[in-house]
Amino acid sequence: MEPTIRNGHHVAGDRQANDIRTCRLLVKRIIDDNYHENAFIHHERKWGELEIDWLPTEDSKYCQLKIERTNVKTEKEKEEERKASNRLYKASEQMKDQDVKLLFKIMSKKGLSWWD
């Protein structure tokens, strides 16, 4: 639809095509769902990769889950990394929520004008 409207005879064809393009890109971002990876790029460079281990406990029915980052050495660094991680988890969810809201805002406001 985007190229047809852009190259058609619509009065506001370019503007409508741009709105459709924005929606198309938002849908792709939402489907690809790379918000977490994008938010944590610099975090992982600083703190290292996540290491996950299951450790045995005294009771053989249970295991202990150990999650650490390779570059975290002290308790102070562990706390600093944990706080930064929590902020990034929230930020990645907010980015996704923002994209969903913008997508539906554009579609609800302008979507019905995209057809002849």
C-alpha positions in Angstrom: 0.0 0.0 0.0 2.8 2.4 0.9 4.3 2.6 -2.7 0.8 2.8 -4.3 -0.3 5.7 -2.1 3.1 7.5 -2.5 3.0 7.2 -6.3 -0.7 7.6 -6.7 -2.9 10.6 -7.0 -3.7 11.3 -3.4 -3.6 14.8 -2.2 -1.7 13.9 1.0 -0.1 10.8 -0.6 3.5 11.3 0.7 2.3 12.0 4.2 0.0 9.0 4.3 2.7 6.8 2.8 5.1 8.0 5.6 2.5 7.1 8.2 2.1 3.6 6.7 5.9 3.2 6.6 6.1 4.2 10.3 3.5 1.6 11.2 5.2 -1.0 9.1 8.5 -0.3 10.9 6.9 -0.3 14.3 5.2 -3.7 13.6 8.6 -5.1 12.5 10.2 -3.9 15.7 7.4 -5.3 17.9 7.6 -8.7 16.1 11.4 -8.8 16.2 11.2 -8.1 19.9 14.9 -7.0 20.3 14.2 -4.5 23.0 16.0 -6.4 25.7 19.1 -7.1 23.5 19.3 -3.4 22.5 19.0 -2.1 26.0 21.7 -4.4 27.3 24.4 -4.0 24.7 26.6 -1.6 26.7 25.7 -3.3 30.0 27.1 -6.6 28.8 30.3 -4.9 27.5 30.9 -3.4 30.9 29.7 -6.3 33.2 30.3 -9.3 30.9 28.1 -12.2 29.8 25.5 -13.7 32.0 26.6 -17.1 33.5 23.8 -19.4 34.8 24.6 -22.5 36.8 22.4 -25.0 38.7 24.2 -26.1 41.9 23.3 -29.1 44.0 21.9 -28.6 47.5 21.8 -30.8 50.6 18.3 -31.9 49.6 18.7 -33.7 46.3 15.2 -32.7 45.3 16.3 -29.1 44.8 19.0 -27.1 43.1 20.3 -23.6 43.6 20.2 -21.3 40.7 23.4 -19.1 40.5 23.3 -16.2 38.1 26.4 -14.0 37.7 28.1 -11.7 35.3 31.7 -12.5 34.3 33.1 -9.1 35.1 31.5 -8.6 38.5 34.1 -9.2 41.2 33.0 -7.4 44.4 29.7 -7.1 46.3 29.7 -3.4 45.5 29.9 -4.2 41.8 27.2 -6.9 42.2 24.8 -4.3 43.7 25.7 -1.7 41.1 25.1 -4.2 38.2 21.9 -5.4 39.7 20.5 -1.8 40.0 21.6 -1.1 36.4 20.0 -4.3 35.2 16.7 -3.5 36.9 16.7 -0.1 35.2 17.4 -1.7 31.8 14.7 -4.3 32.2 12.2 -1.5 32.9 13.5 0.6 30.0 13.2 -2.2 27.5 9.6 -2.8 28.5 8.8 0.9 28.3 10.4 1.0 24.8 8.2 -1.8 23.6 5.1 -0.3 25.2 5.9 3.0 23.6 6.1 1.4 20.1 2.8 -0.4 20.6 1.1 2.8 21.8 2.5 4.8 18.9 1.5 2.1 16.3 -2.1 2.1 17.5 -2.3 5.8 17.9 -1.3 6.3 14.3 -3.6 3.6 13.0 -6.6 4.7 15.1 -6.1 8.4 14.0 -5.2 8.0 10.4 -5.7 4.4 9.3 -9.1 4.8 7.8 -7.9 7.5 5.4 -5.4 5.1 3.8 -8.1 3.6 1.5 -9.9 5.2 -1.4 
